[in-house]
């Protein structure tokens, strides 16, 4: 696949995630939409890094993955804390 195809795929994934985050009413559904948007941004960073033959894109993608992992842990902890009966 070419760099343009990866960038187009990233744009489509981002749009699907944005629609999912807006339409969903539950916190878990919105979190999944946001995670999809971050995954699309990560794909775009990596594809641009390969396309421009620069290491900056891969470094930004790794940073986005680390931030996404931390965001998912905190988000799911908050959701489980809210739903847990006392």
N, C-alpha and C positions, 0 to 999 in steps of 0.2 A: 504494500500500500504506500501511496505517496504521502508526503507531509500534509498536503491539502485535504486528503481523505481523512487523516487523523484529526485535523482541525475541524472538519465538518462533523465528524462523529462526536467530538467534544462539544460542539455547539448544540447538536441535537440532544445529547445527554443532559446538558445544562438546561435546555428548554423543558425537557421532560421533568427534571428535578424541580424546576421553578414552578411548573404547573402543579406538580404533586404537593409541593410545600404550601401552595396557596389554597388548593382544593381540600386537602385533608383537614379533618376537624380534630383528630386525636394528636396528642403530643408525639407519640411514636411514629405516626404517619408523617408528620411534619419533619421529624428528625431524619427519617429515611430520605425525604425529598432533599433536605439540606446536604446529607451525606452524598447523594447522587450528584448534586451540584459541585461539591468539592472534588469528587472523583473525576468529573468532567474537566475541572480546572487543572487537576494533576495531569490528566492525559494531554491537555493542551500545552502545559509547561514542558512535558517530556518530548512531545512531538516537535515543538518549536526548537527545543535544544538540539535535537537530532537534525532538524532541517537547516538550522543556522550553523551547525557544527560548533556549538559552544557548550561548555559544561554548566553554564548558569541554569539552563532549563532543567537538567537532571537534579541539580542541587535544590532548586525551588520545588521540584516534585517531591523529593525526599522530605523537605521541610513541611510541605502540605500534608504528606502522609502522616508525619509525626503529630501535627496539629489535629488532624482528623481523628487519629486514634485517641488522643486526649479528650477531644470533644465528645466522641462516642462514649467513652467511659463515664465522663461527668453527666452527660445527658441520660444515659440509661440508669445511672445511679439515682438521679433525681426522679425519674419516672418510677423506678421500683420503690423509692422512698415514699412517694405520693400514694401509690397504690397499695402499700403494705398496711394491713389492718393493725391497729394498736391494741 
